[in-house]
Amino acid sequence: MAQPGDLRIEPARPEDVPSIIGLIRELAEFERLAHEVQIEPGPLNEHLFGARPYAEAIMARVGAETVGFALFFHNYSTFVGRPGLYLEDLYVRPEYRGHGYGEELLRYLAALAVERRCGRLEWSVLDWNEKAIAFYRKLGAVAMDDWTVYRVAGDALERLASKGAMT
């Protein structure tokens, strides 16, 4: 097994798209949400590397093996008056867990947030994922229990948009 010192974290490249999709599918399986995955290589490539990137990804590698990744994007806090980073996905393959790779991915993102003068680094975690919750708390993360995430998607999003003023 590789040692933690062998870990390299680097920005994703277009040739990483198939690997990222594989990792997303593994994460979705772990989260019991595989039935929701609709991602395709073309749109992901465009959204990460196109003329107007909507997200970024970093890859965790040990030797030639991709052991994990994180996908994130900027948000903005009107209260803080600064941008933030929102971590959409962080995943380390099960056989590589327990070596500090997840923590190193978060440290990389924290350093990036500081470098970019962000006021926050935020993410969501499933309520039942007690190992992840304990891991995040150990790193100093605080649950935002007063907030509830809302989502409009699919047909509801289409209905809402059709009533909008954009034309």
N, C-alpha and C positions, 0 to 999 in steps of 0.2 A: 504494500500500500504506500502511496506517495506521502511525503512529509509536508506539513504546512508550509515550510519554506520553499517548496516547489511550486506554490500557487502563483499564477499570474492573473491579474485582472486587467482587462483591456477593453476599449470600446469595441462594440460589435462592428463587423464589416458586412457588406452585402452578401458575401459568400456564407455568412453565418445564418442566414434566414432559415434554411431547412432545419438546422440544429435548434434554433430558437423555437420554431414550431413544434419540434419534437419535445422540447422541454416544457412548452406550454401545455401540450397534451398530457405529459406525465404529471404536471402540477394539477391539471383539471381532474385527472384520475384520482390523485391523492385527495383532492378536495371534494370528491364525489360529484363533480360537475362536468364530467366528460361529455354528457349529452348536450351541453351548452356551447361547446367549442365549434366555431364556424370559420376560424381563421384560415386564410389562403396565402400562399407565398407572394403572389403579385401585389395585393394590397399591403401586406406587411412590409415588403421591400419599399414600396412607395411611401408608406407612413414613417418608416425609419430613415430612409436615404433619399427620398425624392426632393423635388424643388422646395417643398414646404414640409419639412419633417414635423410630425406631431408628437413623436416620442423618441426616446433613445434607449439603447440597451448596452449593458456591459456583460462580458463573458468571463467566467471563472474557468481557468484551464490549469491542468496539471499535466505537464508534458504535452502530448498531442491530444489528450482527452479533455473534452468539455465536461466539466463537473457541475456547472450551475450557471445561472444568469440572473440579472435583474433588469426589468424594463420600467422606465420612469418617464415623467414629463413635468414641465413647469406648470404650476398653478399660481394664483396670486392672492395674497391676503390684504384685504382693504384695511383691516384692523392694524396689522403690522406695517402696512404700506410698502411691502417688499414682495418679490416673488418667492415661491417655495418650490421644493421638489416633492412630487407625489410618486411614491413607489407603488406601481400597479402590481408587479409580480416580483417575487424573490423566490428562487428555487435552487436547492442543492440536491442532486441525485442521492437517493437513500444510502447507497454504498459509500458515499463520500461525506456523510454527515458525521458530526462529532470531532472534526479536525479543525474547526474554526473558520471554515470557508464562508459560511453564512455571515458570520461576524465581520470578516474581511470585506465582503460585498457591501455591508452596511457602512463600514468605516470609509470605504471608497466613496460611497454616495454622500456621507456626511462631509467629507473633505471637499467634494465637488460642490455641495450646497454652500459651504463656507466660502470657497473660492469664487462662486457666482454671487455672493452676497445675499443668499436666500435667508429668509427669516425662519423657515421651518423645513423639516423633512417629515412627511406624514405617510401613513399607509393604513390599510384595513386588515383585520385578521378575523377569520371565522371564530365565532364564540366557542365552538367545541375544540378548537386546536390548542389545547392546554400547553403542550410542549412549546409551541411558537410563542404563546403569550408569556410564559415563564422566561423564555429566551429574550424576548423584547424588553421585559421588565428589568431583567438583569443588566441590560445595556443602558437603562435609564429612560426608556420609553414610558409614556403615561397614557393610559386609556382615556379616551374622550367620551366617557359614559353619558354625558349630558346631551350628546348629539346622536341623531338617527340618520342614517343614509337613506335617501329616497332615490328612486330610479324610475325613469320613463323610458320604455324601450318597445321595439316591435310595433304592433298595431297601435298601441297607445301613443307612441311617439309620432307616428304618421298622422293620427287623428289630431293631436295637439298642433302639429306643424300645419295641417290643412286649415286650421282656424287662425293661423298667424298672419301678421301684417307684411311679411317679407314677400315681395313679388318682383 
